[in-house]
Amino acid sequence: MAILQVRSMDKDLYTALGRRAALENRSISQEVIEIIKRYLATPVTRKAAADEEALGLAGSWEDSRSEKEIAGAIRKERTARRFHGEF
């Protein structure tokens, strides 16, 4: 078996790991291994969820128009604003 040593761990994180391990009747080392196993068991799902969250933060929306139609509408609006001195 391999050995993993973690250095410079934040005291609060170590304390939280200790509490969580105690709740599961495990050592801190055993708890860290379980956390890593669970995390690595579903990497694709986690990435998909992160992608969806990022899209939500970016202000994405549904639109029935094509990309060209949307870009054309934006150009038209910008041209109209320049013409009216709003820029």
ABEGO torsion letter per residue (X at the ends): XBBBBBBGBBAAAAAAAAAAAAAAGBBAAAAAAAAAAAAAABAAAAAAAAAAAAAAAAGBBBBABBAAAAAAAAAAAAAAAAAAGAX
